[in-house]
Amino acid sequence: MVDSLLALKMNQLHLLFKLTPTACSQPYSPSEIVSLDRYCSDRGITLVPAFDIEDTVTTGQVSSLTGVITATLTHFPSARYVHIGPRLTAVLADASTLENSYSPWSHLGLTQSTVLLVCANVFHNKRKHLAHLPPSAILVEYGFQVC
């Protein structure tokens, strides 16, 4: 698949992980992720870990989620980007505005050079939440279809 993406001039491969407050669904072992990361890198493709959650996860479970993300990111030694999906973006954005001054964005285990990709759609009606995003965040507009 990586070679097919390369032939199509793709330069990023987003590897999606579904999170629960206690675990991360990993389709590959840690050593397979490191091998895949190296294989992509050798071909000029950036492997991007992407995280999202199910609808049942709440704002009260944010600290557990950030711990799971931090643990999973240890398997991505050269991650320059981390993608946070729409549901997880919404939960983290809501948690960042609570009065306890807890910033879930700073607890994701990201280096200062890591670019955080977050769902822009979440902020359409929550513009005040934008002030809580880290400076390295990039908003990604999702093209959801209306059913």
N, C-alpha and C positions, 0 to 999 in steps of 0.2 A: 504494500500500500504506500509506503514512504517513497519508493521509486516512482510509482504512478503519480503521486503528488508533485514530485520533482519534475516529471515530464510535463505536467500542467502548469509549471512555473509557480507553484504554491511555495510559500516560505514559512508557514506556520502549521503545526499540527496540534490541535487542542485535544487533550486527553481528559475526558469527563469522568469525574468521581462523584458519586452520590453519597452524601454524608448523613449520618445520624449523630446524635450527641455522644455516642460511645464508639463509633467505628466509621471507617471509610471503605466503601466497596472498591477494592482494588482488583482490576481484571488481570493484573500482572504482579509477579513477585518483585520485591525491591531490586534484586539483581537484574531482572528483565527490564525494569524501568530504566536503570542506569545504562544497560546495553542499548535500549531503544533510543535514549537520549544521545548517546555517543554516535549511534548509527545515523540519526537525524542530523546531528551537528556536522558530521563528516560530509554530508550532502548539502549543507547550507540551509537546512530546515530547522526552525526553532520548535522544540517540544514545549508546549504550554500546558501546565496543569490547570484544569478547570474544575471548579467545585460548585455544587448546588445541593439543595435539600428538598425534602418532600414537604407538602403543605402542613403536615402535622407538627413540625418543629416550631417552637415559640421563641420569643425574645429572651425569655428567662433561661434558655438553654445555650445562650451565645458563648459563654466562657468555655463550656464543654466543646462546642463546635470549633472555636479558635484553637483549642488544644489539639484536636484531631487534625486540623489543617496544618498546624506547625509540625506535628509528627510526620504527616504524609510528605511535606515539603523536604524533609531530610533525604528523600529518595530522588530528589531532583537537584543535584549539585550545581548545575549550571543554569537554573531557571532565571531568565531575565524578565519574564512576564508571568503573572498569575491571574487567571480569569475567574471572577466570581459571578455566578449565574444570577438570574432575576430574583428567584425566591430568597436566596442567601443574601443578596444585596439588600433586599427590603428589610430582612430581619436585622442585619448589621447596621443599616441606616437608622432604623428605629431605636436600636440599643444605643447608638452613639449620641442620641439626643436626650437620654434619660438623665436625671439630675445627679446621679451618683458619680459623675465625671469619669466613668469607665469608657475608654475608647477601644472598641473591638478591633478597629483597623490597625492599631499599633500592637495588638496581641496576635497577629497572624503569623508571626515569625518571618517576616520579610526583611531583606536587607535594604539599605537605603537606595541601592541602585535597581531594585526590582520595581517594575512597572505593574501597577494594579489595574486590571481591566474590570470595570463594573458596569452593570446594566443601567443605561441612561433612562430607560422607561420608568424606573422606580422614582426618579426625581422630577418627573413632569408635574406632579401635584405636591411635591415635597421639596421645594426649592431651598428651604432653610436647612435641610439636611446636607446640602452640598458643602456647607462651610466646615463640616466635620470630616470630610474626605481628606486623606493624605495628599500632599502636593504631587506625588508621583502617579495619582490616579488618572486614568483615561476613561471617559464615558463611551460606552458602546451602545449604539442604538440597535435594538432588536426589531426585526420585521415580523412581528406577530400577525398571524392571520385571524380575521374575525370569523367565527364559526356560525 
